[in-house]
Amino acid sequence: MKGSVKFLLIGAMALMLGACGRGEKQTVLDTNRVYKVGTTAEYPPFETLENGKIVGYDVDVIDAVAKKIGIKYEWKDMNFDGLISALQFKKIDIVIAGISSSPEREKVVNFSIPYHESKTAYIMNKNNPMTMEELKGKTFGVDLGTSYETTARSIEGAKVIAFSSTGGTLLALKSQKVDCIMVGEVVANEYIEKNPELAIFGYGDGEACSIALNKDDIALQQSFNKALAELKEDGTLKKLQDKYGI
């Protein structure tokens, strides 16, 4: 899938306003509230808009978890680079958008156990193929706020252009404004199917995707972990992955 949210928009602002995002630890699950689930509905088959409704694998995962733990929820479709800060400052309660945990991110939000793993795919135009070695010094297009941006910037001599939407990233490659884009393997396969002039020319390391949760809501994290473990054990996650071909 797309890469995980990187540690954005929480530097100096977080130091000044950090107290606004903290409160009492929630050790008992509140089943009376409606939880706000943040995502970015631009990444089929994980989440996308169909007739104004968010659908996809991640949607089904949240629905299965919610039924197991007995909570109600509503979706909030947001820009990807703003998800973690919105969660930190309690504008939303849950984020599912192909995010992976890291020690740095765990300072400001909690994470569930992983629910999916995905390799990184490098996509280029078929008429401009390059080896992975030849990508040094080339221009990369990435979605703003993803781990792909961090990875691209670590490549020797790379020029990186970060876009606020996945549509902008894809269009930049198709119009040859960038030499390569980086996305998750499953999303890459969707792109290739719909854009035959593109191809995958290599793969990077895989990432384990988790669900991000508010730092104070200990009960919600524990409930999600238990539910996800049960959904994996009883084969539900595998059935959903088969449903979406991931």
C-alpha positions as CSV (number, residue, x, y, z in Angstrom):
1,M,0.0,0.0,0.0
2,K,1.0,3.6,0.2
3,G,3.8,4.3,2.7
4,S,3.2,5.2,6.3
5,V,2.6,8.8,7.5
6,K,5.8,10.4,8.5
7,F,6.4,12.6,11.5
8,L,4.9,15.8,10.1
9,L,3.4,19.0,11.4
10,I,4.3,18.3,15.0
11,G,7.7,20.0,15.5
12,A,7.6,23.4,17.0
13,M,3.8,23.5,16.9
14,A,3.6,20.3,18.9
15,L,6.0,21.7,21.5
16,M,3.8,24.8,22.0
17,L,0.5,23.1,21.8
18,G,1.2,19.5,22.9
19,A,-0.8,19.9,26.0
20,C,-3.9,20.5,23.9
21,G,-3.6,17.0,22.5
22,R,-3.3,15.2,25.9
23,G,-5.9,14.3,28.4
24,E,-6.9,11.6,30.8
25,K,-6.0,8.0,29.8
26,Q,-9.1,6.1,28.7
27,T,-8.8,2.7,30.3
28,V,-12.4,1.6,29.7
29,L,-13.8,1.3,26.2
30,D,-16.6,3.8,25.6
31,T,-19.2,2.0,23.5
32,N,-21.7,4.9,23.6
33,R,-19.7,7.4,21.5
34,V,-19.3,7.5,17.8
35,Y,-15.6,7.2,16.9
36,K,-14.2,9.3,14.0
37,V,-12.1,7.2,11.6
38,G,-9.7,9.2,9.4
39,T,-8.5,8.0,6.0
40,T,-7.6,9.2,2.5
41,A,-9.9,7.7,0.0
42,E,-7.6,7.7,-3.0
43,Y,-5.9,4.2,-2.8
44,P,-8.0,1.4,-4.2
45,P,-8.5,-1.4,-3.3
46,F,-7.8,-0.2,0.3
47,E,-10.0,2.9,0.3
48,T,-11.7,4.7,-2.5
49,L,-14.9,6.6,-3.2
50,E,-17.8,4.9,-5.0
51,N,-20.9,6.9,-5.4
52,G,-19.9,9.2,-2.6
53,K,-19.2,6.3,-0.2
54,I,-15.8,5.1,1.1
55,V,-15.3,1.5,0.3
56,G,-12.4,-1.0,0.2
57,Y,-10.3,-3.4,2.3
58,D,-9.5,-1.0,5.1
59,V,-13.2,-0.1,5.3
60,D,-14.1,-3.8,5.8
61,V,-11.3,-4.2,8.4
62,I,-12.6,-1.4,10.5
63,D,-16.2,-2.7,10.1
64,A,-15.2,-6.1,11.3
65,V,-13.3,-4.8,14.2
66,A,-16.1,-2.4,15.2
67,K,-18.6,-5.2,15.2
68,K,-16.3,-7.4,17.4
69,I,-15.8,-4.7,20.0
70,G,-19.2,-3.1,19.8
71,I,-18.5,0.5,18.8
72,K,-20.1,2.8,16.3
73,Y,-18.0,4.9,13.9
74,E,-18.1,7.4,11.1
75,W,-15.6,8.2,8.3
76,K,-13.6,11.4,7.8
77,D,-11.9,11.6,4.4
78,M,-8.8,13.9,4.8
79,N,-5.5,14.8,3.2
80,F,-3.0,12.1,4.0
81,D,-0.4,14.4,5.4
82,G,-2.8,15.8,8.0
83,L,-4.0,12.5,9.4
84,I,-1.5,12.0,12.2
85,S,-1.7,15.6,13.5
86,A,-5.5,15.4,13.4
87,L,-5.3,12.2,15.5
88,Q,-2.8,13.7,17.9
89,F,-5.0,16.7,18.6
90,K,-8.2,14.6,18.8
91,K,-10.0,15.8,15.8
92,I,-10.3,12.1,14.9
93,D,-10.0,9.0,17.0
94,I,-8.6,6.4,14.6
95,V,-6.5,6.4,11.4
96,I,-6.4,3.6,8.8
97,A,-4.5,4.5,5.7
98,G,-1.5,2.1,5.2
99,I,0.4,3.6,8.2
100,S,3.3,1.7,9.8
101,S,4.5,2.3,13.3
102,S,7.9,3.6,14.3
103,P,9.5,4.7,17.6
104,E,9.3,8.3,16.5
105,R,5.6,8.1,15.6
106,E,4.8,6.2,18.8
107,K,5.7,9.3,20.8
108,V,2.5,11.0,19.6
109,V,0.1,8.2,18.7
110,N,-0.6,4.6,19.5
111,F,-0.6,1.7,17.0
112,S,-2.5,-1.5,16.7
113,I,-0.8,-4.8,15.9
114,P,-0.2,-5.1,12.1
115,Y,-3.2,-6.0,9.8
116,H,-1.4,-6.0,6.4
117,E,2.0,-6.1,4.8
118,S,3.0,-4.6,1.5
119,K,6.2,-4.3,-0.6
120,T,7.2,-0.9,-2.1
121,A,6.9,-0.8,-5.9
122,Y,8.9,1.5,-8.2
123,I,6.8,2.6,-11.2
124,M,8.1,4.2,-14.4
125,N,7.0,4.8,-18.0
126,K,7.6,1.9,-20.3
127,N,9.2,4.2,-22.8
128,N,11.7,5.4,-20.3
129,P,12.9,2.3,-18.4
130,M,15.8,2.4,-15.9
131,T,17.4,0.0,-13.6
132,M,17.3,0.7,-9.8
133,E,20.9,1.7,-10.0
134,E,20.2,4.2,-12.7
135,L,17.6,6.0,-10.5
136,K,20.3,7.8,-8.6
137,G,20.1,11.4,-9.4
138,K,16.6,11.1,-11.0
139,T,13.4,12.8,-10.1
140,F,10.9,10.9,-7.8
141,G,7.2,11.7,-7.3
142,V,5.8,10.8,-4.0
143,D,2.7,11.5,-1.9
144,L,3.3,14.1,0.7
145,G,3.7,12.8,4.2
146,T,4.4,9.1,3.3
147,S,7.4,7.0,4.1
148,Y,8.1,6.9,0.4
149,E,9.0,10.5,0.6
150,T,11.6,9.7,3.3
151,T,12.9,6.8,1.3
152,A,13.2,8.8,-1.9
153,R,15.1,11.6,-0.1
154,S,17.6,9.0,1.1
155,I,18.5,7.9,-2.4
156,E,21.8,9.4,-3.5
157,G,21.3,12.6,-5.6
158,A,17.6,12.1,-5.9
159,K,15.3,15.0,-6.6
160,V,12.0,14.6,-4.9
161,I,8.7,16.3,-5.6
162,A,5.9,15.6,-3.1
163,F,2.3,15.9,-4.1
164,S,-0.7,16.5,-1.9
165,S,-2.8,13.8,-3.7
166,T,-2.0,10.5,-5.2
167,G,-3.7,11.7,-8.4
168,G,-1.1,14.4,-8.7
169,T,1.7,12.0,-8.2
170,L,0.4,9.6,-10.9
171,L,-0.2,12.4,-13.3
172,A,3.3,13.7,-12.9
173,L,4.7,10.3,-14.0
174,K,2.3,10.0,-16.9
175,S,3.3,13.5,-18.1
176,Q,7.0,12.6,-17.5
177,K,7.5,15.4,-15.0
178,V,9.1,12.8,-12.7
179,D,11.1,9.7,-13.6
180,C,9.6,7.3,-11.0
181,I,6.9,7.1,-8.4
182,M,6.8,4.9,-5.3
183,V,3.7,3.2,-4.0
184,G,2.6,0.0,-2.3
185,E,2.6,-3.2,-4.5
186,V,-1.1,-3.6,-4.5
187,V,-1.8,0.0,-5.4
188,A,0.9,-0.2,-8.0
189,N,-0.9,-3.2,-9.6
190,E,-4.1,-1.1,-9.8
191,Y,-2.2,1.7,-11.5
192,I,-0.6,-0.6,-14.1
193,E,-4.0,-2.2,-14.9
194,K,-5.5,1.1,-15.7
195,N,-2.4,2.7,-17.2
196,P,-0.8,0.2,-19.6
197,E,1.9,2.7,-20.5
198,L,3.4,2.3,-17.0
199,A,5.3,-0.7,-15.5
200,I,6.8,-1.8,-12.2
201,F,10.6,-1.9,-12.6
202,G,11.6,-2.9,-9.1
203,Y,10.6,-3.5,-5.5
204,G,11.8,-2.2,-2.2
205,D,11.4,-3.4,1.4
206,G,8.0,-4.3,2.7
207,E,6.1,-2.5,5.5
208,A,3.7,-3.8,8.1
209,C,0.6,-1.6,8.2
210,S,-1.1,-0.8,11.5
211,I,-4.1,1.2,12.7
212,A,-3.2,4.5,14.5
213,L,-5.1,5.4,17.6
214,N,-5.1,8.4,20.0
215,K,-2.3,8.2,22.5
216,D,-4.7,8.5,25.5
217,D,-7.1,5.8,24.5
218,I,-5.5,2.7,26.0
219,A,-8.8,0.8,26.0
220,L,-9.3,1.3,22.3
221,Q,-5.8,0.1,21.5
222,Q,-6.2,-3.0,23.6
223,S,-9.6,-3.7,22.1
224,F,-8.3,-3.3,18.5
225,N,-5.4,-5.6,19.2
226,K,-7.6,-8.3,20.6
227,A,-10.1,-8.0,17.7
228,L,-7.4,-8.0,15.0
229,A,-5.7,-11.1,16.5
230,E,-9.1,-12.9,16.5
231,L,-9.8,-11.8,12.9
232,K,-6.5,-13.1,11.8
233,E,-6.9,-16.4,13.8
234,D,-10.4,-17.1,12.4
235,G,-9.5,-16.3,8.8
236,T,-11.5,-13.2,8.4
237,L,-8.6,-11.0,7.4
238,K,-7.5,-13.6,4.8
239,K,-11.0,-13.7,3.4
240,L,-11.0,-9.9,3.1
241,Q,-7.6,-10.0,1.4
242,D,-8.8,-12.6,-1.1
243,K,-11.9,-10.5,-1.7
244,Y,-9.8,-7.5,-2.8
245,G,-6.9,-9.5,-4.3
246,I,-4.3,-8.3,-2.0
